[in-house]
Structures are given as C-alpha cells and as structure tokens.
C-alpha cells in the first residue's frame, strides 16, 4: 500500500474552491477531508507537523460554523507548536465573530 504524503499548507486551495460548492455537497466533502486528517494524525509522529494537521482540522470546523470545536483544535495545535500565528489569528476572529453575533 502506497501512502501519499501531503503537507498541510498544500491543501489551502481546497478550502478556496470549497466556497463555490452547494452547502450540502460542501459539508459532505469537508467531512471526507476531515476523516483524512484524522488518519494523518494517526500516522504522523512529528509534533510540529501534527500541529498543522490540528490547525487544518480547526479550519474545517470553522468553515462548517462549528466554532467551539474549531477553537478546541486551534488550542491543541498551539499546545504542540506555540509559534503558530495563524491559529492565534483564527481564534481571535472566531471570538470577535461570536461576540458580535451575540449583540
């Protein structure tokens, strides 16, 4: 069995093109991508690379509107790699968005 290794930063175009899909199809496709990330977490041993996988799982939850789960994964990514400014930024955006939606 051959395993295809893809670095997390190579997947950002997927999220751009996902914005053009229909909501139900988008949700199904993102669930498939999420399952692949869980498999990558199982296989990856490097702590630094695992932080990017967790960050990308957080991106999936953010795009699905699951902000609590997204914050959890961003926090877990920061535990493994405290120098991940993207995670800090996305956490701030979610907190700002949630605060504004409560007004």
C-alpha positions as a Markdown table, in Angstrom:
| # | Residue | x | y | z |
|---|---|---|---|---|
| 1 | Unk | 0.0 | 0.0 | 0.0 |
| 2 | Unk | 1.4 | 3.4 | -1.0 |
| 3 | Unk | 0.8 | 6.3 | 1.3 |
| 4 | Unk | 0.6 | 9.8 | -0.3 |
| 5 | Unk | 2.1 | 12.4 | 2.0 |
| 6 | Unk | 0.8 | 15.9 | 1.6 |
| 7 | Unk | 2.0 | 18.8 | 3.6 |
| 8 | Unk | -0.9 | 20.8 | 5.3 |
| 9 | Unk | 0.0 | 24.0 | 3.5 |
| 10 | Unk | -0.6 | 22.3 | 0.2 |
| 11 | Unk | -4.3 | 22.0 | 0.9 |
| 12 | Unk | -5.2 | 25.6 | 1.2 |
| 13 | Unk | -6.6 | 25.8 | -2.4 |
| 14 | Unk | -9.1 | 23.1 | -1.5 |
| 15 | Unk | -10.7 | 25.5 | 1.0 |
| 16 | Unk | -10.8 | 28.3 | -1.5 |
| 17 | Unk | -12.7 | 26.2 | -4.1 |
| 18 | Unk | -15.0 | 24.8 | -1.4 |
| 19 | Unk | -16.6 | 28.2 | -1.1 |
| 20 | Unk | -18.2 | 27.7 | -4.6 |
| 21 | Unk | -19.9 | 24.3 | -3.7 |
| 22 | Unk | -23.5 | 23.9 | -2.6 |
| 23 | Unk | -23.8 | 23.7 | 1.2 |
| 24 | Unk | -24.8 | 20.0 | 1.4 |
| 25 | Unk | -22.2 | 18.9 | -1.0 |
| 26 | Unk | -19.6 | 21.1 | 0.7 |
| 27 | Unk | -20.4 | 19.6 | 4.1 |
| 28 | Unk | -20.0 | 16.1 | 2.8 |
| 29 | Unk | -16.8 | 16.9 | 1.0 |
| 30 | Unk | -15.3 | 18.6 | 4.2 |
| 31 | Unk | -16.3 | 15.5 | 6.3 |
| 32 | Unk | -14.3 | 13.3 | 3.9 |
| 33 | Unk | -11.3 | 15.7 | 4.2 |
| 34 | Unk | -11.7 | 15.7 | 8.0 |
| 35 | Unk | -11.5 | 11.9 | 8.1 |
| 36 | Unk | -8.3 | 12.0 | 6.1 |
| 37 | Unk | -6.8 | 14.5 | 8.6 |
| 38 | Unk | -7.7 | 12.1 | 11.4 |
| 39 | Unk | -5.9 | 9.4 | 9.6 |
| 40 | Unk | -2.9 | 11.7 | 9.1 |
| 41 | Unk | -2.9 | 12.4 | 12.8 |
| 42 | Unk | -2.7 | 8.7 | 13.5 |
| 43 | Unk | 0.2 | 8.3 | 11.1 |
| 44 | Unk | 2.2 | 11.4 | 11.9 |
| 45 | Unk | 4.8 | 11.2 | 14.6 |
| 46 | Unk | 6.4 | 14.7 | 14.3 |
| 47 | Unk | 5.0 | 17.1 | 16.9 |
| 48 | Unk | 5.4 | 20.1 | 14.7 |
| 49 | Unk | 3.6 | 18.5 | 11.7 |
| 50 | Unk | 0.8 | 17.3 | 14.0 |
| 51 | Unk | 0.2 | 20.9 | 15.0 |
| 52 | Unk | -0.5 | 21.8 | 11.4 |
| 53 | Unk | -2.8 | 18.9 | 11.0 |
| 54 | Unk | -4.8 | 20.0 | 14.1 |
| 55 | Unk | -4.8 | 23.6 | 12.7 |
| 56 | Unk | -6.3 | 22.3 | 9.4 |
| 57 | Unk | -9.0 | 20.3 | 11.3 |
| 58 | Unk | -9.8 | 23.6 | 13.1 |
| 59 | Unk | -10.1 | 25.3 | 9.7 |
| 60 | Unk | -12.7 | 22.6 | 8.6 |
| 61 | Unk | -14.7 | 23.1 | 11.8 |
| 62 | Unk | -14.6 | 26.9 | 11.2 |
| 63 | Unk | -15.8 | 26.6 | 7.7 |
| 64 | Unk | -18.7 | 24.4 | 9.0 |
| 65 | Unk | -19.6 | 27.0 | 11.5 |
| 66 | Unk | -18.6 | 24.8 | 14.5 |
| 67 | Unk | -16.7 | 27.5 | 16.3 |
| 68 | Unk | -16.4 | 25.7 | 19.7 |
| 69 | Unk | -14.8 | 22.7 | 18.1 |
| 70 | Unk | -12.6 | 24.9 | 15.9 |
| 71 | Unk | -11.3 | 26.7 | 19.0 |
| 72 | Unk | -10.5 | 23.4 | 20.6 |
| 73 | Unk | -8.4 | 22.2 | 17.7 |
| 74 | Unk | -6.6 | 25.6 | 17.4 |
| 75 | Unk | -5.8 | 25.4 | 21.1 |
| 76 | Unk | -4.5 | 21.8 | 20.7 |
| 77 | Unk | -2.3 | 22.9 | 17.7 |
| 78 | Unk | -0.9 | 25.7 | 19.8 |
| 79 | Unk | 0.0 | 23.2 | 22.6 |
| 80 | Unk | 2.2 | 21.4 | 20.1 |
| 81 | Unk | 3.5 | 24.5 | 18.4 |
| 82 | Unk | 3.2 | 27.8 | 20.3 |
| 83 | Unk | 4.6 | 29.7 | 17.3 |
| 84 | Unk | 1.6 | 29.3 | 15.1 |
| 85 | Unk | 0.3 | 32.8 | 14.4 |
| 86 | Unk | -2.4 | 31.5 | 12.1 |
| 87 | Unk | -4.1 | 29.7 | 15.0 |
| 88 | Unk | -3.9 | 32.8 | 17.2 |
| 89 | Unk | -5.4 | 34.9 | 14.4 |
| 90 | Unk | -8.3 | 32.4 | 13.7 |
| 91 | Unk | -9.1 | 32.2 | 17.4 |
| 92 | Unk | -9.3 | 36.0 | 17.6 |
| 93 | Unk | -11.5 | 36.1 | 14.5 |
| 94 | Unk | -13.9 | 33.5 | 16.0 |
| 95 | Unk | -14.1 | 35.2 | 19.3 |
| 96 | Unk | -14.8 | 38.5 | 17.6 |
| 97 | Unk | -17.4 | 36.9 | 15.4 |
| 98 | Unk | -19.2 | 35.1 | 18.2 |
| 99 | Unk | -19.2 | 38.3 | 20.3 |
| 100 | Unk | -20.7 | 40.3 | 17.5 |
| 101 | Unk | -23.4 | 37.6 | 16.8 |
| 102 | Unk | -24.5 | 37.8 | 20.5 |
| 103 | Unk | -25.2 | 41.5 | 20.3 |
